[in-house]
Amino acid sequence: MMVSMGKGVLWVVVGGAALILVGWLVVSLFGTLLKLAFYLLVGLAVVGGGMYLVRKVRGSVRGSRWKQLR
């Protein structure tokens, strides 16, 4: 009786420790994925803004040259 009771307590303790470990791992990975998504969005915004500015500058340069050539 005492041996089976010890095994039951052991299984509860091991199960609780495994649950805590898996929970910590999931929270850690989820946080990392959120950071990665944030950095990707910031990077896309910077690249998109740069493309927008290049188009605006090219358009203004082409427009001024076109007016000078006329």
C-alpha angles and dihedrals in degrees: 000000000000093000094053090047090053091050091051092052090046091052091049092050093046091046092050092048091049091049091051092047094049091046092051090048093050093048090047094050092044091053091049091050091050091051091048092050090049093051091048091052092049090048092050091050091051093048092045092049091050092051090049092051093047091052091048092049093046090049093051093046092048091046094052093046091047091053091048092051093053 
